[in-house]
Amino acid sequence: MVVLAENQPIDAAAVLPHRLHIGQELRGMTVPFGIVHDWQAATVIPLIREAIERCGGEGTAQGALLGLHRRAAEGDLVVESKWSQALRLALYELYWHAYPHKAVYGETYARNHRLQRDRGADEATAVEVAQAVADLKRTTHARAFAEANAAANARALAAAYARTDPVAFAKALPFAQMHACARVWAAGSGPGQEAVARAECYRRLADGLSAALLREFDGS
């Protein structure tokens, strides 16, 4: 909740704790782990899919994970291997789109184009070489970035979900998924709108968490 509040505009951050309070004193209460699955299924995964679609992707790898969260929210026990498989696929897709593709490609292209021209290459050759190098670097680094983050996060989250262990869940740094979602959401926005888009994403995540708490404690 603190992570979501810190990434809100000042006015929204000021009211977030009151929205999450839902008229009860939550401090000291045991919050059912099922709220995590409810929030993931109703808000987080659909928002990630929407963010990926904004960037031209399909978001299809989120489907299996969404199904598991829905089952878990209903009380079904899902084994760790199933969580791990679904998380690896879904998180790889998320982190692939969270990688700064345009920035890396642009910087690499400019540097290599200049290098080729300094070496006496004509314009056509310089463009061809720069494009090839930039595309290779972008693809290779994006794949490594996505694989590393997906593997690390999936392993920890799968264990926490399978055991419904809130301590393990907290140690798995679950808000890394939220930050990646916000990065992807911002990448799909117009020039100069990235900060506003990130704030919008965090607001929707916070609203979804508030709604999940309301469903649990108010029975709505």
N, C-alpha and C positions, 0 to 999 in steps of 0.2 A: 504494500500500500504506500509506503514511504517513497519507493522508486517511482510509482505512478504520479504521486503528488509533486515530486521534485521536477518532473518533466512537464508540468502543467503551466500555463500562463498564471500570473500572480492571482488574478481573481478566481480562477478555477481551483488553484491549489488551496486557496483559503477555505473553500466550501467543501472540498473533497472529504476531509475527515467527518464532516457532518452528514454527508451523503452515506458514508460507510458506517456511520454510527447506527443508523436505522432505528433510532428511538430506544436503543437498549445499551446497556453498559457491557461492551464486548470484552473489555479487559478482564482477564481471569477466567473467561468462559472457554470451554473446549469447542473449537470450531470443527465440525465434521470434515474429514478429508474429502468427502464427496463433493464439497463445494468447489474444490480445485477442478474436478472432472466436469462439473456443471459449467463452470466458467470457461474452461477450455473448449467444451463442445458448443456452447451457445455463443461465445464471443471470440475467443482467441483464434481458434482454427479457421472459422469463417473469415475473420479479418485478415489473417495471413494469406488465405486463398485470394481474397479480394485485392490485397496489396500486390501479390505476384501477378495477377491479371492486369493490374494497372501498369505493370512494367512489361507487358507483352507475353508473360508466361501463361501457363494453364492452371497451375495449382493442383494438378491431379494427384500428386504424391501425398497430399494432405488427407485424402479420403479414408485410407485405412486407419490413420491415427484418430480421425474424427469418430469413426465407428467404435474404436476401443474406448474412447472417453465417454461416449454415450452409454456403452454397456456398463462401464465402471460407475457412472453416475446413477445408474439404476440398481447398483449393488452387486453386479457380477464381478467375480474375481478373474482377473486376466493374468496369465503367467508372464514371467519376466521376458522370456524369449519372444513372445508376441509383441510386447511393448518395445523391446529393443529393435526388432525388425521394422516396425512401423515408424518408430522415432528416427531411425537412421535415414530412411527414405524421405520422410517429411522434413527433417532438419537439414538434410543435404540440399533439398530444393530451396528451402528458406535461405540458407547461408549462401548458396550460389547467387541468388538474386540480391542478397545484402552486400556482396562484394562490390567495390566501387569500379565497375567495369569501364564506364565512360572516362573517368579520371585517369585510370591506369593506361587505357588505350591511348588517350590523347597525349599524355606526357611521354609515353614510349615512342609514339609515332613522331612527335615533334623532335625529340632528341635524335632519333635514328635518321630522320629525313635530313636534318642539319648535318649530321655526321657524313652521310653519303654525298651531300653536295660539297662539303669541305674536301672530300676525297676526290672530287672531280667528276662524280657521276652526273649524267644528264637528269632532267626533271622526271622523266618517265621511270627511269631506273630507281631513282631516289624514292619515289612514291611507292613503287612495287616492293622494294626491300623494306621500307619503313612500315608498310601495311602488314607484311608477312611477319616481321619481328614483333610488332605491337599486338597482333592477333594471337600469336603463339604465347607471348608473355601473359596477356590477359587471361587466356583460356587455362594455361598451366597453373597460374597463381590462383585463379578463382576455384579451380578444382581442388587444389591443395587446401585452400582456406575452408571450403565447404566440407571436405572430407574430415579435416582435423576437428573442426567445431562440432560437426554432426556426431562423430565417433565419441568424443569426450562427453558431450551433453547427453547423448542417447544412453550411454552406459549408466550414468548416474541417475538419470530420470527414470529409466526402466526399472532399476532396483527399487527406487522410492515408490513408484506407482504399484509395483507388484506386491510390496509389503505394506502399502498404505502407511508409510512412515513419514510423518511430517518433518522430523529432524533431518532425515536423509534428503527429503525434498528441498528443504532450505539450503542444505550444503551443496545441492546440485546446481545452485545459481539459476533458478528457473527464470529470473527476469532477463537473462541473456536472450531468451526467446523473444521477450517483449521488445528489447532494444533492437534486435535484428528485424523484427516486424516493422518498427518505426522507421528504420533505415530504408527498408524496401518501400514502405508507403511514401516516404519523402522522395525516393528516387523516381517515383511515378508522377511527381508533381511538376508544375511548370517552373521555369527558371526563376530563381529568387523566392520561391514559395516553399523551400524545403523546411525551414524552421516552423512555419505555420502548419505544414502537413504533419510533421513529427508531433507537434502539440495536439493536433486533431486525433492522431492515432492513439496517443497516450490517454486522451480524454475518453475515447470510445472503449479502450481497455478498462479504464477505471469505472466507467458507467456499467460495463458488463459485470465487473466484480461486485459492484454495489447491488446490481440486480440479482446476482447469484446469492448474495447474503440475504437479501430481502425474501427470496423464495424459500430459503432455509428457515429463517427466524420468524418471518411474518406469515409463512405458509401461502404466499401469493404466487 
